[in-house]
Amino acid sequence: MVSKEDNTIRKSIGFNMDDPDESADLEHAMKRKNFSRYVKQLIHLDRVQGREGLLSAQAKSSMSIIEAPSVQIFRDEEKGQDDVISKSFGSFL
């Protein structure tokens, strides 16, 4: 019997604490209950955006003059994140 861990590849991520942006990113990420799931969701969203990825798409949209989408604020940030992703991709995830 193969255990679940035998089929898992782990990747580490480093944060440079001398860089204020990376330090703030780490602080933000540590608020998540499930860091791994959060990172995987970000990677998935980036991948499904196509060849350019989320960062390029965001840069392009910020340069064009369009009405900003409405933002819904959730008390539970992870639940809100899951809701936004499930509404965006349905059962795709």
Secondary structure, DSSP 8 states (H G I E B T S, - for coil): ---GGGG---------TTSHHHHHHHHHHTT-S-HHHHHHHHHHHHHHT-TTHHHHHHHHHHHS----------SSHHHHHHHHHHHHHGGG-
